[in-house]
Amino acid sequence: MLNSGPGAYFIPSSYSRIVARVLQLQERDLPKLLRDTGLPPEVLLAGDESRMSGRQQLQVMDNARTMGRAPDFGLRLGQQLQPSAHGPTGYLALASPDLRTALHSLRDFLPIRIPFAQLVLDEEGDWLSCRVNTLLDAGPAEQRMLMECFALVLQALVESFLSRRLTEARIDFEYPSPAYHAVYSEYLHSKFYFDQADTRVLLPLTLLDEPNPGGDADSYAAAREMCAALLEQVPVTDLTTTDRVRRFLLAQPVGSVGEEQVARSLFVSKRTLARRLAREGNNYRKIRDQLLAEMAARYLRDNRLSVEAVAALLGYHDSANFRRAFKRWHGMPPQSFRAAYNVGDS
């Protein structure tokens, strides 16, 4: 593993928010998770765009392991690192036409999201060897947690592509079998081995050309451009609860979260979230509908996307339901809206 100074790399605070959610913390518990980092609790709230140093991120992970009294915390955390947790990089990988391209996308763009990690891909016989170099000066327990997360990140990406469990890989760990080794099989779906020469995930080459039935480069590009533009319109300082809810919804695949998950992202109850939004003259349903209406209008101005594609991007499995919702939002069906803006046929 390559190493460098622990403070030389900066990581989005969203990863520490995932740590806090895994621990099921409440608002009052956040300072404990940030102990010895010098960071305010606000960095863990949804919508915050702070970046943490490598040392601060490692301290958060150490604090989490202690607070959770869980030596297997790296596995618990890694299980939550689905492709969507990596922002645009994860979406890009999932929109790739095949698994090989997805892995190359992760290799090329992951350092933008996690600058202390470098994915290395090498073909070895009938296998693709996937290794990660970590550029942090981590201790043995910290390094083990990082490698557990790495194995589960790769597993999640491949399984998202295959729409099934990945059972035919081989996962090597360079460290000795930990005391909690028996629980590894609850998280990893392929065979795994300890005390190996390196930590790596070996994938059969036969999987790499698997096509992605959900891959749509145009839809992906349009979605990411639009979400980035909307995010830029929301201030990143002095965020209201409404701002935080809006930013959180924009950062997730549309339709993948509900009010309960939004409340958890702010480490409060659903009732507390509703009360805070009401003080601002708002509520969750109103924010969500306004956001969907705005996204739908922006998508329809893009002549790369059919009405059916727009419906799918907004989480509508039935385009007829989307058409009814759009008419409620804008007073006209999507085809008429598109024609009025002269952006092409639906």
JOWOTA-V457650 format. One line per field, one symbol per residue. psi: psi as a letter, one per 20 degrees, with the letter a starting at -180 (. if undefined). burial: I if it has 24 or more other C-alpha atoms within 12 Angstrom, else O. A space follows every 10 residues. Layout:
psi=???
burial=???
This chain:
psi=pqqapijiqp qqihhhhggh hhilqrgiih hhhjpjhjqq hhiiqpipjq pqrgggghgg hggghghilo hkhhggghhi mrhiijbhgg ggghiqhrhg hghhggghih hhgnijpopp pppncjqopo qpppkqmqrg gggggghggg hhgggggghh gikrqoijrp oppirrorhk hhihiihpir qqqrkrhrpq pppphihhjp qohjpngggg ggghgghggh hhipqjqlpr hggggggghh iqppiiqahg hgghhjkrrh ggggghhhhj krrggggggg gggggggggi iojiprhhhg gghjjohohh hggggghhgi jqqhghgghh jljrq.
burial=IOOOOIIOII IIIIIIIIII IIIIIIIOOI IIIIOOIOIO IIIIIIIIII IIIIIIIIII IIIIIOIIOO IIIIIIIIII IIIIIIIIII IIIIIIIIII IIIIIIIOII IOIIIIIIII IOOOOOOIII IIIIIIIIOO IIIIIIIIII IIIIIIIIII IIOOOIOIII IIIIIOOOOO OOOIOOIIII OIIIOOOOII IIIIOOIIOI OIOIIIIIII IIIIOIIOOI IOOIOOOOOI IIIIIIIIII IIIIOOOOIO IIIIIIIIOO OOIIOIIOOO OOIIOOIIII IIIIIIIIII IIIIIIIIII IIIIOIOOOO OIIOIIOOII OOIIIOIIOO OOOOOI
